[in-house]
Amino acid sequence: MIEVKALSKQFGAQMAVNNLSLKVDRGQFCMLVGTSGCGKSTTLRMINRLIEPSGGQILINNQDVTSLPPEQLRRRIGYVIQGVGLFPHRSIHQNIATVPRLLGWKKADIDARVTELLTLFKLDAATFAGKYPHQLSGGEQQRVGVARALAARPELLLMDEPFGALDPLTRELLQDELLRVQKLLGITIIMVTHDLEEAMKMADVIAVMDKGELLQLDTPETLLRHPREGFVQSLVGGMDRSLHLLAIKPVSQVMTPLSLQQQQQPSPSPAPTIEANANLRDAMALLIWEQAEQLQVVDADGTPIGRVTMHDLLQQGARA
């Protein structure tokens, strides 16, 4: 889907991005992680040509991005920033409709798309379409910002620390919301963050950058279990690495399923319950809090479907 080849960007004597190469497959969620000034935001801006590279090549579906006029390229790529960037003098409907209107969509198609996206992000169209950005909470504004970026059905979504200015609770809710929408639409996302926990929770692959260079590109689990020495190792941490490992896996992956007969029989000794889509770190916390040896796993309707034990969790968090 996206291939970056030997990408470089130099500002005067400073090399902001140096010989960066990576691939992101269609439908993947890739996180660019690193400290401030490592080149991750510069890389993102070169992909949609807000900044022109000093060298190298960027391909989207095997097409060089420089073969298209920048305006045409950007209409095919969704872009979301931390400050949202909504037009304050336009209604929510008008904000979301920006790119479809530029592309010459019919009014009926634009109206239908705006309603579809507001519904997708759990914002009632009748309530929100006529409002203005200042009438929305920070979380609602961010939802609208992502909806606007998706309005023209782009093949790629770029996000530059979109949740960085939000409070922790809203941030977590919007992370879950974005993951739900990404899985539903199957869209490719490249997102910049300095928050390792956010990257571990959301990404299929994580690209760790430092001083303009790509140090490691791997899945969250591989990055935690086999970090390269030096900066990457210090980034992923030491003793808390096992907790990160538990946080990236759902209970459903490691539980022992109940047979149909077991599901229908009442448990002789009721155990604390946890939903199958909860992560293993939450399961560990619940076991410790309840001083229990196992948890009963339930589906979204509260039906028992399995069990998970402390031994299961210790194995998952152990060094390979």
Secondary structure as UniProt FT lines:
FT   STRAND          2..11
FT   TURN            12..13
FT   STRAND          14..24
FT   TURN            26..27
FT   STRAND          29..33
FT   TURN            36..37
FT   HELIX           40..47
FT   TURN            48..49
FT   STRAND          55..60
FT   TURN            61..62
FT   STRAND          63..64
FT   HELIX           65..67
FT   HELIX           70..74
FT   TURN            75..76
FT   STRAND          77..81
FT   TURN            82..83
FT   TURN            88..89
FT   HELIX           92..96
FT   HELIX           98..102
FT   TURN            103..104
FT   HELIX           107..120
FT   TURN            121..122
FT   HELIX           125..128
FT   TURN            129..130
FT   HELIX           133..135
FT   HELIX           138..150
FT   TURN            151..152
FT   STRAND          156..160
FT   TURN            162..165
FT   HELIX           168..185
FT   STRAND          188..193
FT   HELIX           196..202
FT   STRAND          205..210
FT   TURN            211..212
FT   STRAND          213..218
FT   HELIX           220..225
FT   TURN            229..230
FT   HELIX           231..236
FT   TURN            239..240
FT   HELIX           241..247
FT   HELIX           251..253
FT   STRAND          256..257
FT   HELIX           260..264
FT   STRAND          273..275
FT   TURN            276..277
FT   HELIX           280..290
FT   STRAND          294..298
FT   TURN            300..301
FT   STRAND          304..309
FT   HELIX           310..317
//
